[in-house]
Amino acid sequence: MIKTFQAQEIANLPKRQRTTFVNHLSGFKSANLVGSISAEGQENLAIFSSAVHLGAHPALIGLISRPFTAEVVRHSLRNIRQQKYFSLNQVHQGIYEQAHHSSARYPDGVSEFEATGLHPQYIADFPAPFVQEAQLKIGLRLEEEIPIIKNGTYLIVAAIEYVELPQATFDEATGQIDLEKMQVVCISGLDSYHKTEQLQRLPYAKPRQ
């Protein structure tokens, strides 16, 4: 037995069920905490599962931010627009529950760092806070903000300014990072967290003879 959905059937699902269903369709996603600070100095922390590689030359990362609404002000997006700098911190098995609670709708003026028990860390004169407990930390500078008209979201295009990770997880010869050694987790849907397991590292693919 298989189950199928046409576009209209998906659109007719109850809102919460539709949101959960569609969020599962893209498979496993990376789990990252975005650290930012407002012009008034208020630190903010939010979990994102939308970070994507955009290119290596120059080194760019993309992030999808949901739209502002009358009920919800996107503090991370506001801070990124104001300050142009933010951090991306990979979530690992030791902090995923705290990271998840950063998604709660805390009012403006409340720091999710304090609310979740995670700690802000300022490194190398970078103007946005990192997560002290994270192992892979990336400092980013806003390059472009591209509106996605269809659903009101925004693609944040950011340049990589700084990276910090454990020396033992970096292969000097190849540039490969051992994410499993850092016990990073991934997300399915909105709230399911998973470990990873490498199957095999394959060689560079060439056309078969």
C-alpha positions, 0 to 999 in steps of 0.5 A: 500500500502507498499513500499519495497526495495531490497539491490540493490535498496538501493545501487542504490539510489542517494547518499544523498537520500540513506544516509538519508534513511538508517540513518532513518532505525535504528529509534530514536537515542540519540543526544550527543555533543563530546567535545575534545581537540587536542595536541596543545590545540585546542578545538573541539565540534561535534554532534554524534548520534551513542553513545551506551551502551556497558556494566555496568561492567566495565562501557563502552560506544561505539561511531561510527566515520566515516572515514577520507577522503581526503576532511574531517579530523575527528577532534574528532577522531584525538583528541581522538586518541591523548589525549585518553580523551573526553566528551559526553554531552546530547543535550536538548531542550535548545541547540539542534539548536546550537548543530546541527550547530557543524556538519558544516565543520569548518576548523581546528583551528576554535573551534565549541564551539565559532562558535555555542555559546556553552561554554567549561567547565573543571571539576574535573581535567578531561583533555577534555572540557565538554559543560557548557550548557549540563545537563548530562555530561560524561567524557570518556577514550579511551579503544579500537579503532576497525576498521569496515573494510566493510565501513572504520568506527571505533568503539570507546570503552570508559570507563566512568570516570566521570558523572555529572547530576542534583540531582533531575533527579537521583533516589538513590534507583534504579539508574534510570535517568529521561532524560525527566526532563532534556528535552533531545532530540533524532534524526531521520535521520541526522537532525530531532530532537524530544522530548520524552514521557514516555509511562510506566515503566515496571517491570523486565520481567520474563518468563510467567507461 
